[in-house]
Amino acid sequence: MGKTKLKDVAKTVRSKNAGPFVLVLDAFFKDEDSYLRVKESGRITAEKMAELYGVAKDDVMGVAFFGPARALKISMRRSVASAAPGDTDVFGAQQHVPLLEMEVD
């Protein structure tokens, strides 16, 4: 049996801009067990997000779990401002794919 990926235990995974300079990734888990399993694994860290997205650790502004919503929120500085020359995703809506494929245990 293979490793569990975030897409296997999350109900929704999405990304969006939080202004022109910040990208936010959200994951909402299917159930409490899945949420706790990922949270307690310790695999979702600023260092791991920096590695996964190829950015400096300082560009990962926060990784937060929120129990009442069984959710995960990750905030990162965008390498290119939204709609600036060289931007390939003006709304930041396609940046969640690497997170989907991340092994969580």
C-alpha positions as CSV (number, residue, x, y, z in Angstrom):
1,M,0.0,0.0,0.0
2,G,1.3,3.5,-0.9
3,K,1.7,6.5,1.2
4,T,-1.4,8.6,1.9
5,K,-1.5,11.9,0.0
6,L,-3.3,15.0,1.2
7,K,-5.8,14.6,-1.7
8,D,-6.8,11.3,-0.1
9,V,-7.9,12.8,3.2
10,A,-9.0,16.3,2.3
11,K,-12.5,17.2,1.2
12,T,-11.3,20.4,-0.5
13,V,-7.9,21.8,-1.3
14,R,-7.7,25.3,-2.9
15,S,-5.4,28.2,-3.5
16,K,-6.2,31.9,-3.9
17,N,-4.6,35.3,-3.7
18,A,-4.7,37.3,-0.4
19,G,-3.9,40.5,-2.2
20,P,-1.4,40.9,-5.0
21,F,1.6,39.7,-3.0
22,V,0.4,36.8,-0.9
23,L,-0.9,33.3,-1.9
24,V,-3.0,31.3,0.5
25,L,-3.5,27.5,0.4
26,D,-6.4,25.9,2.2
27,A,-7.3,22.3,2.9
28,F,-10.5,21.2,4.6
29,F,-10.5,17.6,5.9
30,K,-13.1,15.0,5.4
31,D,-13.4,14.2,9.1
32,E,-11.9,14.8,12.5
33,D,-9.7,11.7,12.3
34,S,-8.1,12.8,9.0
35,Y,-7.6,16.3,10.3
36,L,-5.9,15.0,13.5
37,R,-3.8,12.5,11.5
38,V,-2.3,15.2,9.3
39,K,-1.9,17.7,12.1
40,E,-0.2,15.3,14.4
41,S,2.1,13.9,11.7
42,G,4.2,17.0,11.9
43,R,4.7,16.8,8.1
44,I,3.2,20.1,7.2
45,T,5.7,22.7,8.2
46,A,7.0,26.0,6.9
47,E,10.2,24.2,5.9
48,K,8.4,21.5,4.0
49,M,6.2,24.1,2.2
50,A,9.2,26.0,1.2
51,E,10.8,22.9,-0.2
52,L,7.5,21.8,-1.9
53,Y,7.0,25.2,-3.6
54,G,10.7,26.0,-4.3
55,V,10.7,29.2,-2.2
56,A,12.8,30.5,0.7
57,K,11.6,29.4,4.2
58,D,11.1,33.1,5.0
59,D,8.6,33.4,2.1
60,V,6.3,31.0,4.0
61,M,4.5,33.4,6.2
62,G,2.4,30.9,8.2
63,V,1.2,27.3,8.5
64,A,-1.9,27.1,10.8
65,F,-4.3,24.3,11.7
66,F,-7.8,25.4,12.7
67,G,-9.7,22.7,14.6
68,P,-13.3,24.0,14.6
69,A,-13.2,23.9,10.7
70,R,-10.9,20.9,10.4
71,A,-8.8,23.1,8.2
72,L,-5.2,23.9,7.3
73,K,-4.1,27.4,6.0
74,I,-0.7,28.2,4.5
75,S,0.3,31.7,3.6
76,M,3.2,32.4,1.3
77,R,4.6,35.5,-0.5
78,R,4.1,35.3,-4.2
79,S,7.4,35.3,-6.2
80,V,5.7,37.6,-8.8
81,A,2.9,40.0,-7.9
82,S,-0.5,39.2,-9.3
83,A,-0.9,40.4,-12.9
84,A,2.7,41.6,-13.1
85,P,4.8,40.7,-16.1
86,G,5.8,37.0,-15.8
87,D,2.7,36.1,-13.6
88,T,1.2,32.8,-14.9
89,D,-1.8,32.6,-12.5
90,V,-3.4,36.0,-11.9
91,F,-5.9,34.7,-9.3
92,G,-3.5,32.2,-7.6
93,A,-6.2,29.6,-8.2
94,Q,-4.0,26.9,-9.7
95,Q,-1.2,26.8,-7.1
96,H,-2.7,24.0,-4.8
97,V,-1.7,21.1,-7.0
98,P,1.7,20.4,-5.3
99,L,-0.1,20.3,-2.0
100,L,-2.6,17.7,-3.3
101,E,0.2,15.3,-4.1
102,M,2.1,15.8,-0.8
103,E,2.5,12.7,1.3
104,V,1.0,13.2,4.8
105,D,2.1,10.0,6.5
